[in-house]
Amino acid sequence: MIKIANAPCSWGALEFDLDGESPGYIQVLSEMRETGYEGTELGDWGFMPSEPEELRRVVQEYGLKLLGAFVPVALSQEEAHGKGIELALKTAQLMYDAGFEDAFIVLADNNGSVDERTWNAGRILPEMGLTEADWNTFAKGAEKVAGAVKKEIGLRTVFHHHCGGYVETPREVATLMELTDPSLLGLCLDMGHFAFGGGDPVEALESYYNRIWHLHFKDFDPVIGERASREEYDYFKAVQEGVFCELGKGNVDFNSIVRILNEKRYDGWIVVEQDVLPGMGSPKSCAYNNREFIRKLGL
């Protein structure tokens, strides 16, 4: 049975250091539950309690499950792999010790840290990508993180492609999938990021279904996307302008996506993500509207 969750980023709690103050975790978890969600991701390290007993108590107090944690690592830099593994293990251990033994490490590049990729999100050219040697370093780094998490903690790792990082375009997603062990590293398919990166999320769902262990439902507003390209917004400006809109207000074909998931009897989590930054509106209202949209799709 498909279960629906949300994530702290929908309340503005992002891994990036941006202006404005986002709500604390108590408000976030409370509003998640009030708007009809069954689970949450952890958010950036330190957003929620980092002591297992307290984390378990807080999450369960609101009737939620903890299903994963976003871990950014600069995988194209071999010297960053060691610290990345440490962070992934620390995060996995916390979730495991808190009793969430089916949670995922949601691995990603250190998005927003390379100027060329950040400035050109949504309009990446081939020459802005990794070299063959860098791809090998990136893929090996992802496998090292996933392997350590699996061996030492017993949790699984999925890779989250992401605009503003080195795995954004459909070709880049394909390359990473080709270079990594499908038994070790799954894919977290994010519908909005795949669309902003120039791809068709429905095609991606069909192509990579056997690699997809985790799903993020995010919508993409093509009008803002076109404006972002024309006016050369960087990634953060595009997000602040609302390129990731409420579900159903963009061009992601969620009807087809849900049909495919039902046909294939997907029984994992769907995590709703809409990056509502301070000043962009009410996160609770957006969360409610997104849950109602999914409910009308039969979920």
C-alpha positions as a Markdown table, in Angstrom:
| # | Residue | x | y | z |
|---|---|---|---|---|
| 1 | Met | 0.0 | 0.0 | 0.0 |
| 2 | Ile | 1.3 | 3.4 | -1.0 |
| 3 | Lys | 2.0 | 5.7 | 2.0 |
| 4 | Ile | 2.2 | 9.5 | 1.8 |
| 5 | Ala | 4.7 | 11.6 | 3.6 |
| 6 | Asn | 6.1 | 15.1 | 3.6 |
| 7 | Ala | 9.5 | 16.6 | 4.4 |
| 8 | Pro | 10.8 | 19.6 | 6.4 |
| 9 | Cys | 11.9 | 21.3 | 3.2 |
| 10 | Ser | 8.2 | 22.0 | 2.5 |
| 11 | Trp | 8.4 | 24.3 | 5.6 |
| 12 | Gly | 11.6 | 26.0 | 4.4 |
| 13 | Ala | 14.0 | 23.8 | 6.3 |
| 14 | Leu | 16.6 | 23.3 | 3.6 |
| 15 | Glu | 20.2 | 22.2 | 3.6 |
| 16 | Phe | 21.1 | 25.6 | 2.1 |
| 17 | Asp | 21.9 | 28.7 | 4.1 |
| 18 | Leu | 19.2 | 31.1 | 2.9 |
| 19 | Asp | 17.7 | 34.2 | 4.3 |
| 20 | Gly | 14.7 | 34.0 | 6.6 |
| 21 | Glu | 13.7 | 31.8 | 9.5 |
| 22 | Ser | 11.8 | 28.5 | 9.0 |
| 23 | Pro | 9.5 | 26.9 | 11.6 |
| 24 | Gly | 10.9 | 24.5 | 14.2 |
| 25 | Tyr | 10.4 | 20.8 | 14.1 |
| 26 | Ile | 7.5 | 20.7 | 16.5 |
| 27 | Gln | 5.4 | 23.0 | 14.3 |
| 28 | Val | 6.5 | 21.1 | 11.2 |
| 29 | Leu | 5.6 | 17.7 | 12.6 |
| 30 | Ser | 2.3 | 18.9 | 14.0 |
| 31 | Glu | 1.2 | 20.5 | 10.8 |
| 32 | Met | 2.3 | 17.5 | 8.8 |
| 33 | Arg | 0.0 | 15.3 | 10.9 |
| 34 | Glu | -2.9 | 17.9 | 10.8 |
| 35 | Thr | -2.7 | 18.0 | 7.0 |
| 36 | Gly | -3.0 | 14.2 | 6.6 |
| 37 | Tyr | 0.6 | 12.8 | 6.2 |
| 38 | Glu | 1.8 | 9.6 | 7.6 |
| 39 | Gly | 5.6 | 10.1 | 7.6 |
| 40 | Thr | 8.4 | 12.5 | 7.4 |
| 41 | Glu | 12.0 | 12.7 | 6.3 |
| 42 | Leu | 14.6 | 13.8 | 8.9 |
| 43 | Gly | 15.7 | 17.1 | 7.4 |
| 44 | Asp | 19.1 | 18.6 | 7.6 |
| 45 | Trp | 21.3 | 17.2 | 10.5 |
| 46 | Gly | 20.3 | 19.1 | 13.6 |
| 47 | Phe | 16.9 | 20.2 | 12.5 |
| 48 | Met | 15.3 | 17.3 | 14.5 |
| 49 | Pro | 16.7 | 15.8 | 17.7 |
| 50 | Ser | 19.9 | 13.9 | 17.2 |
| 51 | Glu | 19.5 | 11.7 | 20.3 |
| 52 | Pro | 17.7 | 8.4 | 19.3 |
| 53 | Glu | 15.2 | 8.2 | 22.2 |
| 54 | Glu | 14.1 | 11.8 | 21.8 |
| 55 | Leu | 13.9 | 11.5 | 18.0 |
| 56 | Arg | 11.7 | 8.4 | 18.4 |
| 57 | Arg | 9.5 | 10.0 | 21.0 |
| 58 | Val | 8.9 | 13.2 | 19.0 |
| 59 | Val | 8.2 | 11.5 | 15.7 |
| 60 | Gln | 5.8 | 8.9 | 17.3 |
| 61 | Glu | 4.1 | 11.6 | 19.4 |
| 62 | Tyr | 2.7 | 13.0 | 16.1 |
| 63 | Gly | 1.8 | 9.5 | 14.8 |
| 64 | Leu | 4.4 | 9.6 | 12.1 |
| 65 | Lys | 7.1 | 7.4 | 10.7 |
| 66 | Leu | 10.6 | 8.5 | 9.8 |
| 67 | Leu | 11.5 | 7.2 | 6.4 |
| 68 | Gly | 14.7 | 8.8 | 5.3 |
| 69 | Ala | 17.3 | 11.5 | 5.6 |
| 70 | Phe | 19.0 | 13.7 | 2.9 |
| 71 | Val | 22.8 | 13.5 | 3.0 |
| 72 | Pro | 24.7 | 15.8 | 0.6 |
| 73 | Val | 28.2 | 14.8 | -0.4 |
| 74 | Ala | 30.6 | 16.4 | -3.0 |
| 75 | Leu | 31.0 | 13.0 | -4.7 |
| 76 | Ser | 33.1 | 14.3 | -7.6 |
| 77 | Gln | 35.8 | 15.2 | -5.1 |
| 78 | Glu | 37.5 | 12.0 | -3.8 |
| 79 | Glu | 38.8 | 13.9 | -0.7 |
| 80 | Ala | 35.2 | 14.5 | 0.4 |
| 81 | His | 34.3 | 10.9 | 0.4 |
| 82 | Gly | 35.6 | 10.1 | 3.9 |
| 83 | Lys | 33.6 | 12.9 | 5.6 |
| 84 | Gly | 30.6 | 12.0 | 3.4 |
| 85 | Ile | 30.7 | 8.4 | 4.7 |
| 86 | Glu | 31.0 | 9.6 | 8.2 |
| 87 | Leu | 27.9 | 11.8 | 7.9 |
| 88 | Ala | 25.9 | 9.1 | 6.2 |
| 89 | Leu | 26.8 | 6.5 | 8.9 |
| 90 | Lys | 26.0 | 9.0 | 11.7 |
| 91 | Thr | 22.7 | 9.7 | 10.1 |
| 92 | Ala | 21.9 | 6.1 | 9.4 |
| 93 | Gln | 22.8 | 5.1 | 13.0 |
| 94 | Leu | 20.5 | 7.7 | 14.4 |
| 95 | Met | 17.6 | 6.6 | 12.4 |
| 96 | Tyr | 18.3 | 2.9 | 13.1 |
| 97 | Asp | 18.8 | 3.4 | 16.8 |
| 98 | Ala | 15.5 | 5.4 | 17.0 |
| 99 | Gly | 13.7 | 2.4 | 15.7 |
| 100 | Phe | 13.3 | 3.3 | 12.0 |
| 101 | Glu | 15.1 | 0.4 | 10.5 |
| 102 | Asp | 13.5 | 0.7 | 7.1 |
| 103 | Ala | 14.6 | 4.3 | 6.6 |
| 104 | Phe | 16.7 | 5.3 | 3.6 |
| 105 | Ile | 19.8 | 7.4 | 3.3 |
| 106 | Val | 18.9 | 9.8 | 0.5 |
| 107 | Leu | 22.3 | 10.6 | -1.0 |
| 108 | Ala | 22.9 | 13.6 | -3.2 |
| 109 | Asp | 25.6 | 15.7 | -4.6 |
| 110 | Asn | 26.6 | 18.8 | -2.5 |
| 111 | Asn | 24.1 | 20.8 | -4.5 |
| 112 | Gly | 24.6 | 24.6 | -4.8 |
| 113 | Ser | 28.3 | 24.4 | -4.2 |
| 114 | Val | 29.6 | 24.6 | -7.8 |
| 115 | Asp | 28.9 | 28.0 | -9.3 |
| 116 | Glu | 28.5 | 26.9 | -12.9 |
| 117 | Arg | 25.9 | 24.3 | -12.0 |
| 118 | Thr | 24.1 | 26.6 | -9.6 |
| 119 | Trp | 24.0 | 29.5 | -12.0 |
| 120 | Asn | 22.7 | 27.3 | -14.9 |
| 121 | Ala | 20.2 | 25.1 | -13.2 |
| 122 | Gly | 17.5 | 24.1 | -15.8 |
| 123 | Arg | 19.7 | 24.9 | -18.8 |
| 124 | Ile | 22.8 | 22.6 | -18.3 |
| 125 | Leu | 24.9 | 22.0 | -21.4 |
| 126 | Pro | 27.0 | 18.9 | -22.0 |
| 127 | Glu | 30.3 | 20.8 | -21.5 |
| 128 | Met | 29.1 | 21.8 | -18.0 |
| 129 | Gly | 29.2 | 18.1 | -16.9 |
| 130 | Leu | 31.7 | 15.8 | -15.4 |
| 131 | Thr | 34.7 | 14.4 | -17.2 |
| 132 | Glu | 35.0 | 10.6 | -17.6 |
| 133 | Ala | 37.5 | 10.5 | -14.7 |
| 134 | Asp | 35.2 | 12.6 | -12.5 |
| 135 | Trp | 32.2 | 10.4 | -13.3 |
| 136 | Asn | 34.2 | 7.4 | -12.1 |
| 137 | Thr | 35.1 | 9.2 | -8.9 |
| 138 | Phe | 31.5 | 10.3 | -8.4 |
| 139 | Ala | 30.1 | 6.8 | -9.0 |
| 140 | Lys | 32.7 | 5.1 | -6.8 |
| 141 | Gly | 32.0 | 7.6 | -4.0 |
| 142 | Ala | 28.2 | 6.9 | -4.2 |
| 143 | Glu | 28.9 | 3.2 | -4.0 |
| 144 | Lys | 31.3 | 3.7 | -1.1 |
| 145 | Val | 28.7 | 5.6 | 0.9 |
| 146 | Ala | 25.9 | 3.1 | 0.1 |
| 147 | Gly | 28.2 | 0.1 | 0.8 |
| 148 | Ala | 29.3 | 1.5 | 4.2 |
| 149 | Val | 25.7 | 2.2 | 5.2 |
| 150 | Lys | 24.5 | -1.2 | 4.2 |
| 151 | Lys | 27.4 | -3.1 | 5.8 |
| 152 | Glu | 27.7 | -1.2 | 9.1 |
| 153 | Ile | 24.1 | -0.2 | 9.7 |
| 154 | Gly | 21.9 | -2.3 | 7.4 |
| 155 | Leu | 20.0 | 0.6 | 5.8 |
| 156 | Arg | 19.6 | 1.1 | 2.1 |
| 157 | Thr | 20.8 | 4.2 | 0.1 |
| 158 | Val | 19.0 | 5.9 | -2.8 |
| 159 | Phe | 20.5 | 8.7 | -4.9 |
| 160 | His | 18.5 | 11.9 | -5.4 |
| 161 | His | 19.2 | 13.7 | -8.7 |
| 162 | His | 19.0 | 17.4 | -8.1 |
| 163 | Cys | 19.1 | 20.7 | -10.0 |
| 164 | Gly | 22.1 | 22.8 | -9.0 |
| 165 | Gly | 24.3 | 19.7 | -8.7 |
| 166 | Tyr | 26.2 | 17.4 | -10.9 |
| 167 | Val | 23.4 | 14.9 | -11.6 |
| 168 | Glu | 20.5 | 17.0 | -13.0 |
| 169 | Thr | 19.8 | 16.2 | -16.7 |
| 170 | Pro | 18.3 | 12.9 | -17.9 |
| 171 | Arg | 21.6 | 12.0 | -19.5 |
| 172 | Glu | 23.4 | 12.5 | -16.2 |
| 173 | Val | 20.9 | 10.4 | -14.3 |
| 174 | Ala | 21.3 | 7.6 | -16.9 |
| 175 | Thr | 25.1 | 7.8 | -16.6 |
| 176 | Leu | 25.1 | 7.4 | -12.8 |
| 177 | Met | 22.7 | 4.5 | -13.1 |
| 178 | Glu | 24.9 | 2.8 | -15.7 |
| 179 | Leu | 28.0 | 3.3 | -13.5 |
| 180 | Thr | 26.6 | 2.0 | -10.2 |
| 181 | Asp | 25.6 | -1.4 | -8.8 |
| 182 | Pro | 21.8 | -1.7 | -8.9 |
| 183 | Ser | 21.9 | -4.0 | -5.8 |
| 184 | Leu | 23.7 | -1.3 | -3.8 |
| 185 | Leu | 22.3 | 2.0 | -4.9 |
| 186 | Gly | 18.7 | 2.8 | -5.7 |
| 187 | Leu | 17.2 | 5.9 | -7.3 |
| 188 | Cys | 15.0 | 8.5 | -5.5 |
| 189 | Leu | 13.1 | 9.8 | -8.5 |
| 190 | Asp | 12.1 | 13.4 | -7.9 |
| 191 | Met | 9.4 | 14.4 | -10.4 |
| 192 | Gly | 10.0 | 18.2 | -10.2 |
| 193 | His | 13.7 | 18.1 | -10.4 |
| 194 | Phe | 13.6 | 15.7 | -13.3 |
| 195 | Ala | 11.3 | 18.0 | -15.2 |
| 196 | Phe | 13.3 | 21.1 | -14.3 |
| 197 | Gly | 16.4 | 19.3 | -15.5 |
| 198 | Gly | 14.8 | 18.8 | -18.9 |
| 199 | Gly | 13.3 | 15.3 | -18.7 |
| 200 | Asp | 9.9 | 13.6 | -18.6 |
| 201 | Pro | 9.2 | 12.1 | -15.2 |
| 202 | Val | 6.7 | 9.6 | -16.6 |
| 203 | Glu | 9.4 | 8.2 | -19.0 |
| 204 | Ala | 11.9 | 8.1 | -16.1 |
| 205 | Leu | 9.5 | 6.2 | -13.9 |
| 206 | Glu | 9.0 | 3.6 | -16.6 |
| 207 | Ser | 12.7 | 3.4 | -17.6 |
| 208 | Tyr | 14.1 | 3.2 | -14.0 |
| 209 | Tyr | 11.3 | 1.5 | -12.1 |
| 210 | Asn | 13.4 | -1.4 | -11.0 |
| 211 | Arg | 16.0 | 1.1 | -9.6 |
| 212 | Ile | 13.4 | 3.3 | -7.9 |
| 213 | Trp | 13.2 | 2.6 | -4.2 |
| 214 | His | 11.9 | 6.0 | -3.1 |
| 215 | Leu | 9.8 | 8.7 | -4.7 |
| 216 | His | 9.5 | 12.5 | -4.3 |
| 217 | Phe | 6.4 | 14.2 | -5.6 |
| 218 | Lys | 7.3 | 17.7 | -6.7 |
| 219 | Asp | 5.7 | 19.7 | -9.4 |
| 220 | Phe | 7.4 | 22.0 | -12.0 |
| 221 | Asp | 6.0 | 25.3 | -13.3 |
| 222 | Pro | 7.1 | 25.6 | -16.9 |
| 223 | Val | 6.3 | 29.3 | -17.2 |
| 224 | Ile | 8.6 | 30.1 | -14.3 |
| 225 | Gly | 11.1 | 27.6 | -15.7 |
| 226 | Glu | 11.1 | 29.4 | -19.1 |
| 227 | Arg | 11.5 | 32.8 | -17.3 |
| 228 | Ala | 14.3 | 31.4 | -15.2 |
| 229 | Ser | 16.1 | 30.4 | -18.4 |
| 230 | Arg | 15.4 | 33.6 | -20.3 |
| 231 | Glu | 16.4 | 35.9 | -17.4 |
| 232 | Glu | 19.3 | 33.5 | -16.3 |
| 233 | Tyr | 18.1 | 32.9 | -12.7 |
| 234 | Asp | 20.4 | 30.8 | -10.6 |
| 235 | Tyr | 18.9 | 27.7 | -8.9 |
| 236 | Phe | 18.0 | 29.6 | -5.7 |
| 237 | Lys | 16.3 | 32.4 | -7.5 |
| 238 | Ala | 14.3 | 29.9 | -9.5 |
| 239 | Val | 13.1 | 28.2 | -6.2 |
| 240 | Gln | 12.3 | 31.6 | -4.6 |
| 241 | Glu | 10.2 | 32.5 | -7.7 |
| 242 | Gly | 8.2 | 29.3 | -7.3 |
| 243 | Val | 9.5 | 27.0 | -10.0 |
| 244 | Phe | 8.4 | 24.1 | -7.8 |
| 245 | Cys | 4.7 | 24.9 | -7.4 |
| 246 | Glu | 1.9 | 23.2 | -5.7 |
| 247 | Leu | 1.0 | 19.7 | -7.0 |
| 248 | Gly | -1.3 | 20.0 | -10.0 |
| 249 | Lys | -0.3 | 23.5 | -10.9 |
| 250 | Gly | 2.7 | 22.5 | -13.0 |
| 251 | Asn | 3.2 | 20.2 | -16.0 |
| 252 | Val | 4.1 | 16.9 | -14.2 |
| 253 | Asp | 1.6 | 14.3 | -15.3 |
| 254 | Phe | 0.7 | 12.9 | -11.9 |
| 255 | Asn | -2.3 | 11.0 | -13.3 |
| 256 | Ser | 0.0 | 8.9 | -15.5 |
| 257 | Ile | 2.5 | 8.5 | -12.7 |
| 258 | Val | -0.1 | 7.2 | -10.2 |
| 259 | Arg | -1.5 | 4.9 | -12.9 |
| 260 | Ile | 1.9 | 3.3 | -13.5 |
| 261 | Leu | 2.5 | 3.0 | -9.7 |
| 262 | Asn | -0.8 | 1.2 | -9.3 |
| 263 | Glu | -0.2 | -1.1 | -12.3 |
| 264 | Lys | 3.2 | -2.0 | -10.9 |
| 265 | Arg | 1.8 | -2.3 | -7.3 |
| 266 | Tyr | 4.3 | 0.1 | -5.8 |
| 267 | Asp | 4.0 | -0.2 | -2.1 |
| 268 | Gly | 6.7 | 2.3 | -0.9 |
| 269 | Trp | 6.5 | 5.9 | 0.3 |
| 270 | Ile | 5.7 | 9.0 | -1.7 |
| 271 | Val | 7.2 | 12.1 | -0.2 |
| 272 | Val | 5.6 | 15.4 | -1.1 |
| 273 | Glu | 8.1 | 18.2 | -1.4 |
| 274 | Gln | 7.3 | 21.8 | -2.2 |
| 275 | Asp | 10.1 | 24.2 | -1.2 |
| 276 | Val | 8.1 | 26.9 | 0.6 |
| 277 | Leu | 10.7 | 29.4 | 1.7 |
| 278 | Pro | 10.1 | 32.1 | 4.2 |
| 279 | Gly | 7.9 | 34.8 | 2.6 |
| 280 | Met | 6.5 | 32.4 | -0.1 |
| 281 | Gly | 3.2 | 31.7 | 1.6 |
| 282 | Ser | 1.8 | 29.3 | 4.2 |
| 283 | Pro | 3.6 | 25.9 | 4.3 |
| 284 | Lys | 0.6 | 24.4 | 6.1 |
| 285 | Ser | -1.8 | 25.5 | 3.4 |
| 286 | Cys | 0.4 | 24.2 | 0.7 |
| 287 | Ala | 0.8 | 20.9 | 2.5 |
| 288 | Tyr | -2.9 | 20.6 | 2.8 |
| 289 | Asn | -3.6 | 21.5 | -0.8 |
| 290 | Asn | -0.9 | 19.0 | -2.0 |
| 291 | Arg | -2.4 | 16.2 | 0.2 |
| 292 | Glu | -5.9 | 16.9 | -1.2 |
| 293 | Phe | -4.5 | 16.8 | -4.8 |
| 294 | Ile | -3.0 | 13.4 | -4.1 |
| 295 | Arg | -6.2 | 12.2 | -2.4 |
| 296 | Lys | -8.1 | 13.1 | -5.6 |
| 297 | Leu | -5.7 | 10.8 | -7.5 |
| 298 | Gly | -6.9 | 7.9 | -5.3 |
| 299 | Leu | -4.0 | 7.9 | -2.8 |
